[in-house]
Amino acid sequence: MKIVLDRPRCEGHGLCEEAAPQLMHLDDEGELVLDREEVGEADAALAHAAVRMCPVAALRVA
């Protein structure tokens, strides 16, 4: 499973980071950084929660 970020769409709200801090974070400029793009079953629920939290649909799981 992979987390896909549509960088131009991301507005840096940080809700995804709150839902899955193990998988992503906002850098000092407010840009989202995926710490891990490949996600195993153990973190699948976190990845899906981050996708659901994004108010601009900048994340998806493939």
ChimeraX attribute file (.defattr): number of C-alpha atoms within 10 A of each C-alpha:
attribute: neighborCount
match mode: 1-to-1
recipient: residues
	/A:1	13
	/A:2	14
	/A:3	20
	/A:4	15
	/A:5	18
	/A:6	11
	/A:7	13
	/A:8	7
	/A:9	11
	/A:10	18
	/A:11	14
	/A:12	19
	/A:13	16
	/A:14	21
	/A:15	17
	/A:16	26
	/A:17	22
	/A:18	14
	/A:19	20
	/A:20	20
	/A:21	17
	/A:22	14
	/A:23	20
	/A:24	21
	/A:25	20
	/A:26	16
	/A:27	10
	/A:28	7
	/A:29	7
	/A:30	13
	/A:31	15
	/A:32	20
	/A:33	15
	/A:34	17
	/A:35	11
	/A:36	12
	/A:37	16
	/A:38	15
	/A:39	16
	/A:40	12
	/A:41	9
	/A:42	8
	/A:43	15
	/A:44	16
	/A:45	14
	/A:46	19
	/A:47	27
	/A:48	17
	/A:49	17
	/A:50	25
	/A:51	23
	/A:52	16
	/A:53	18
	/A:54	20
	/A:55	14
	/A:56	14
	/A:57	14
	/A:58	17
	/A:59	22
	/A:60	16
	/A:61	16
	/A:62	8
